[in-house]
Amino acid sequence: QVQLVESGGGLVQAGGSLRLSCAASGIIFSRTVVGWYRQAPGKQRELVAVIINAERTMYADSVKGRFTISRDNGKNTVYLQMNSLKPEDTAVYYCNSRIYDMEYWGKGTLVTVSS
């Protein structure tokens, strides 16, 4: 059974930093494409960052230069380092893993950025 568990969310002031973690079990993360998504209240879920391999990453324009996605294959974990946080970054952040036609989601972790 595949499980993705996000952690690291919380309340932070604007300009602050948080590091989210997504720990996987039942799947080898390094063999999948892993993405972080977020969903703010009243808005659709949107892609924040994707890591395809150690060298290839992609970011939404809104977070470029502020967020960094990385993976630790030994820990089967993917991280999202979030710096210079803004109130508009407030959302539930979800981890997603895709391999072939299979897709898995975590339950999310809430990030709240106060102004």
C-alpha positions, 0 to 999 in steps of 0.5 A: 500500500502506497502512502505519502505523508506530508509534514512541516506546515505551520504558521509563519510570518511573511518573509519567513521560511518553512521546509515541507517534507513528503515521506513515502512508503510502499513506493520507491520515490526515485522511480517516480515524478514527484510534485508539490501542489497547493490549494488555497481556500476557494481556489483550484489546486495548482502545481507548485514544483516538480522533481523528475530527477536530481537534475531536472526540476520545474517551478510555477512562476509564482514561486521561482527563486523562492522555493526549492524542491529536492529529494533524499533517495536514502530517506525516500523523501522529497522536500520543499524549501520555501523562503521569502514566504508571502501571504498568498502562499497560504494554502494546503500543500499536497505531495503527489507521486506519478509513475506510468498511469498510477498517481498517489496523493498525500493528505496535505499540510497547511501553510499559513503565512501572516502579513 
